[in-house]
Amino acid sequence: MEAQAHGYHVDAASTDELKQLSTVSPISLNASVWRGNDEEIMASAMDFKDHLGRVWISFPVGEDQQRSAQFRADLVQKIREDWPDTASLPIMPSGAIPLTDDLIRTPTGYVVKSSEAGKYTAQPH
């Protein structure tokens, strides 16, 4: 696994934990890649009620941005080899991923529907 190749480990919710989590909202996968003794999260993967069966993986910038970027690049390459239909999600200026209903799948990944784009523009404070 890619996490081990980088010296990281994976913590994943068990079937019983997923059943318990699903009492609040359906979920079938919840896992994270960690550096050290859970010192730093390197990636998080989960699905959710509005994208059940479609796992979204997020990558924090990381304490060491170069190390984090290399892990992200290696993992994404492996994912695309194993699942060629994988699509990227847009990241908004706030760092958030748009709501599922606001996304459209295109040949190059997901994009925000133009009718919903205003929700995600940075607002001056």
VEXTORBA-515539 format. One line per field, with one value per residue: x, y, z of N, C-alpha, C in turn. Coordinates in steps of 0.2 Angstrom, whole numbers. Layout:
! residues N
n_X <- X | ... $
n_Y <- Y | ... $
n_Z <- Z | ... $
ca_X <- X | ... $
ca_Y <- Y | ... $
ca_Z <- Z | ... $
c_X <- X | ... $
c_Y <- Y | ... $
c_Z <- Z | ... $
//
This chain:
! residues 125
n_X <- 4 | 2 | 3 | 11 | 22 | 27 | 30 | 19 | 3 | -13 | -29 | -44 | -62 | -71 | -83 | -93 | -91 | -94 | -108 | -113 | -110 | -118 | -130 | -133 | -130 | -129 | -115 | -101 | -88 | -74 | -59 | -42 | -25 | -11 | 4 | 17 | 14 | -1 | 2 | 1 | -11 | -12 | -20 | -38 | -51 | -68 | -85 | -102 | -119 | -124 | -116 | -114 | -105 | -96 | -81 | -73 | -58 | -47 | -33 | -23 | -13 | -2 | 12 | 25 | 26 | 31 | 34 | 20 | 15 | 21 | 17 | 3 | 4 | 9 | 0 | -12 | -8 | -7 | -21 | -27 | -22 | -28 | -41 | -47 | -58 | -58 | -62 | -58 | -61 | -67 | -59 | -64 | -61 | -61 | -56 | -65 | -75 | -87 | -105 | -113 | -124 | -122 | -113 | -106 | -102 | -89 | -79 | -66 | -67 | -75 | -86 | -92 | -109 | -114 | -125 | -124 | -112 | -110 | -111 | -99 | -89 | -76 | -80 | -78 | -73 $
n_Y <- -6 | 11 | 20 | 14 | 13 | 25 | 26 | 28 | 25 | 17 | 20 | 14 | 14 | 1 | -12 | -13 | 0 | 8 | 5 | 10 | 24 | 26 | 27 | 40 | 46 | 39 | 30 | 22 | 20 | 25 | 32 | 35 | 41 | 42 | 50 | 45 | 42 | 44 | 58 | 67 | 70 | 63 | 60 | 59 | 48 | 46 | 41 | 48 | 52 | 59 | 56 | 42 | 27 | 34 | 38 | 51 | 59 | 68 | 80 | 87 | 102 | 100 | 98 | 97 | 103 | 99 | 85 | 81 | 84 | 76 | 63 | 64 | 65 | 53 | 44 | 48 | 45 | 31 | 28 | 32 | 23 | 11 | 14 | 20 | 29 | 38 | 54 | 72 | 83 | 100 | 113 | 125 | 143 | 144 | 132 | 122 | 108 | 108 | 106 | 91 | 91 | 103 | 100 | 95 | 82 | 81 | 77 | 79 | 80 | 85 | 100 | 115 | 119 | 132 | 140 | 139 | 144 | 156 | 154 | 150 | 159 | 169 | 180 | 197 | 202 $
n_Z <- 0 | -3 | 8 | 17 | 10 | 11 | 24 | 33 | 41 | 41 | 47 | 49 | 49 | 57 | 52 | 62 | 68 | 57 | 55 | 67 | 65 | 54 | 59 | 61 | 49 | 33 | 29 | 21 | 21 | 30 | 32 | 37 | 33 | 42 | 49 | 58 | 76 | 75 | 73 | 63 | 51 | 34 | 24 | 21 | 19 | 13 | 11 | 10 | 15 | 4 | -7 | -6 | -9 | -17 | -15 | -7 | -6 | 4 | 6 | 17 | 18 | 25 | 37 | 32 | 18 | 5 | 7 | 10 | -3 | -11 | -6 | -9 | -23 | -27 | -22 | -28 | -41 | -41 | -37 | -49 | -58 | -53 | -53 | -66 | -69 | -60 | -53 | -51 | -38 | -37 | -27 | -16 | -14 | 0 | 4 | 5 | -1 | -13 | -11 | -15 | -23 | -30 | -40 | -56 | -66 | -77 | -92 | -87 | -74 | -59 | -59 | -52 | -54 | -64 | -60 | -46 | -42 | -36 | -22 | -18 | -19 | -13 | 0 | 5 | 21 $
ca_X <- 0 | 6 | 4 | 16 | 28 | 29 | 31 | 13 | -1 | -20 | -34 | -51 | -68 | -73 | -90 | -97 | -91 | -98 | -115 | -115 | -110 | -123 | -137 | -134 | -130 | -126 | -108 | -99 | -80 | -71 | -52 | -37 | -18 | -7 | 11 | 19 | 9 | -6 | 5 | -1 | -15 | -9 | -26 | -44 | -56 | -74 | -91 | -107 | -126 | -126 | -111 | -113 | -102 | -91 | -77 | -70 | -51 | -45 | -26 | -21 | -7 | 3 | 17 | 30 | 22 | 34 | 32 | 13 | 13 | 24 | 13 | -3 | 5 | 10 | -7 | -17 | -6 | -9 | -28 | -29 | -20 | -32 | -48 | -46 | -63 | -58 | -63 | -56 | -66 | -65 | -58 | -66 | -56 | -61 | -53 | -71 | -77 | -94 | -110 | -114 | -130 | -119 | -107 | -108 | -97 | -87 | -74 | -60 | -68 | -82 | -86 | -98 | -114 | -113 | -130 | -122 | -105 | -110 | -111 | -93 | -84 | -74 | -83 | -74 | -75 $
ca_Y <- 0 | 18 | 23 | 10 | 14 | 32 | 26 | 30 | 20 | 18 | 19 | 13 | 12 | -6 | -13 | -11 | 7 | 11 | 4 | 15 | 30 | 26 | 29 | 47 | 48 | 33 | 30 | 15 | 20 | 31 | 30 | 41 | 40 | 45 | 50 | 44 | 39 | 49 | 64 | 71 | 66 | 64 | 60 | 56 | 46 | 44 | 43 | 51 | 50 | 62 | 53 | 35 | 23 | 38 | 40 | 58 | 59 | 75 | 80 | 93 | 105 | 97 | 102 | 98 | 103 | 95 | 78 | 80 | 85 | 70 | 58 | 65 | 64 | 46 | 41 | 49 | 41 | 24 | 28 | 33 | 17 | 6 | 16 | 26 | 33 | 43 | 61 | 76 | 88 | 107 | 115 | 132 | 147 | 143 | 126 | 118 | 105 | 110 | 102 | 86 | 93 | 108 | 98 | 92 | 78 | 82 | 72 | 81 | 80 | 89 | 107 | 118 | 122 | 140 | 143 | 138 | 146 | 162 | 151 | 148 | 164 | 172 | 186 | 201 | 203 $
ca_Z <- 0 | -4 | 14 | 20 | 6 | 13 | 31 | 36 | 43 | 39 | 52 | 45 | 54 | 57 | 50 | 67 | 68 | 51 | 57 | 72 | 62 | 49 | 62 | 61 | 42 | 30 | 27 | 20 | 21 | 33 | 34 | 36 | 33 | 47 | 50 | 65 | 81 | 74 | 74 | 57 | 45 | 28 | 19 | 24 | 13 | 16 | 7 | 14 | 12 | -3 | -11 | -4 | -14 | -21 | -9 | -8 | -3 | 5 | 8 | 20 | 15 | 29 | 41 | 27 | 11 | 0 | 9 | 9 | -10 | -14 | -5 | -13 | -30 | -28 | -20 | -34 | -47 | -39 | -38 | -56 | -61 | -51 | -55 | -71 | -70 | -54 | -55 | -46 | -36 | -36 | -20 | -16 | -11 | 7 | 5 | 6 | -7 | -14 | -10 | -20 | -28 | -34 | -44 | -62 | -69 | -84 | -94 | -84 | -66 | -57 | -59 | -49 | -58 | -64 | -56 | -39 | -41 | -31 | -15 | -16 | -21 | -7 | 2 | 9 | 28 $
c_X <- 4 | 7 | 10 | 23 | 31 | 31 | 25 | 9 | -9 | -24 | -40 | -56 | -69 | -80 | -94 | -97 | -95 | -105 | -117 | -115 | -116 | -130 | -138 | -134 | -127 | -119 | -105 | -91 | -78 | -64 | -47 | -30 | -15 | 0 | 12 | 14 | 3 | -4 | 2 | -5 | -13 | -15 | -32 | -48 | -62 | -80 | -96 | -114 | -127 | -121 | -109 | -110 | -97 | -87 | -73 | -63 | -49 | -37 | -25 | -15 | -1 | 9 | 23 | 27 | 25 | 33 | 25 | 12 | 16 | 20 | 6 | -2 | 6 | 4 | -12 | -15 | -8 | -17 | -30 | -27 | -25 | -39 | -48 | -52 | -64 | -58 | -61 | -62 | -63 | -64 | -59 | -60 | -55 | -58 | -59 | -72 | -85 | -99 | -111 | -119 | -127 | -114 | -110 | -101 | -95 | -81 | -67 | -61 | -74 | -80 | -92 | -102 | -114 | -119 | -129 | -116 | -105 | -109 | -104 | -87 | -83 | -77 | -79 | -77 | -75 $
c_Y <- 6 | 21 | 20 | 12 | 21 | 32 | 28 | 24 | 22 | 16 | 19 | 11 | 5 | -6 | -11 | -3 | 11 | 10 | 9 | 22 | 31 | 28 | 36 | 49 | 42 | 35 | 23 | 14 | 26 | 29 | 36 | 38 | 44 | 45 | 49 | 40 | 44 | 56 | 69 | 67 | 68 | 64 | 57 | 54 | 43 | 45 | 46 | 50 | 53 | 60 | 46 | 31 | 27 | 41 | 47 | 57 | 66 | 75 | 86 | 95 | 101 | 101 | 103 | 97 | 99 | 87 | 76 | 80 | 78 | 64 | 58 | 63 | 56 | 42 | 42 | 46 | 34 | 23 | 28 | 27 | 11 | 8 | 22 | 31 | 38 | 50 | 66 | 81 | 95 | 109 | 123 | 136 | 146 | 137 | 120 | 114 | 107 | 105 | 97 | 88 | 99 | 107 | 95 | 88 | 79 | 77 | 73 | 81 | 84 | 96 | 109 | 121 | 129 | 143 | 143 | 141 | 152 | 160 | 151 | 153 | 167 | 179 | 190 | 202 | 210 $
c_Z <- 0 | 3 | 18 | 17 | 8 | 21 | 36 | 38 | 41 | 45 | 48 | 50 | 52 | 54 | 56 | 68 | 63 | 52 | 62 | 69 | 57 | 52 | 62 | 53 | 38 | 28 | 26 | 21 | 25 | 36 | 33 | 36 | 38 | 47 | 57 | 70 | 81 | 75 | 69 | 52 | 39 | 22 | 23 | 18 | 17 | 11 | 12 | 11 | 5 | -8 | -9 | -10 | -18 | -16 | -11 | -3 | -2 | 8 | 11 | 17 | 19 | 32 | 36 | 21 | 6 | 1 | 8 | 1 | -13 | -13 | -9 | -20 | -31 | -27 | -26 | -40 | -47 | -40 | -45 | -60 | -60 | -53 | -60 | -72 | -64 | -57 | -50 | -44 | -35 | -29 | -21 | -13 | -3 | 9 | 6 | -1 | -7 | -12 | -16 | -25 | -32 | -39 | -51 | -64 | -76 | -86 | -90 | -76 | -65 | -57 | -55 | -55 | -58 | -60 | -48 | -37 | -36 | -24 | -13 | -17 | -14 | -6 | 6 | 16 | 30 $
//
